[in-house]
Amino acid sequence: MLQRAIDAANSSSSDYVVLVLGWASELIAAEIDPGRANLVFNKEYSEGLSRSIKTGIANTPEDSAGALFMVADQPLVSSEILDLLIERFNSNEGKGIAALAYRNDPRNPIVIDRRYFAEIEKLEGDRGAKELVLRHMNDVQLINVENPKIFLDVDTKDNLQSLNNKEP
């Protein structure tokens, strides 16, 4: 499943791909093909998701206008979806955040402008950037999808087994 996420990111129009690995990172790194992704290790993974996000930000090239955040356990997120987010972020809308959404509820993946990186640095614990997105809804382009199955989050073996039944 991780390889599928890596392949989607690598096939997207993103200028850079940063892959953050935490727990068992050396074992995982030996089993994947990172392609063009810059592989970085989050040695403080026990501090939660926020530490992985901060590690990604710290390794984002300085010439990047922003960063696209995605998780590896949403296998139905494709490079086409990532490209749509990137395209909307780069559009003339002038918004600093582009987020995939279902019924106007922002979800992963998202693209966040560099101007929000300082706020991201303040995240703590096992929380992502959703609070930041909700706090700045006036600066968010929501890309609503019709099919919520895109957001299928595979956390258990049962989720994985049902994946074939969930493909849009």
Buried (B, 14 or more C-beta within 10 A) or exposed (E): EBEBBBBBBBBBEBEBBBBBBBEEBEEBEEEBEBEEBBBBBBEEBEBBBBBBBBBBBEBBEEEBEBBBBBEBBBBBBBBEBBBBBBEBBEEEEEBBBBBBBBEEBBBBBBBBBBEBBEBBEEBEEEEBBBEBBEEBEEBBBBBEBEEEBBBBEBEEEEBEEEBEEBEE
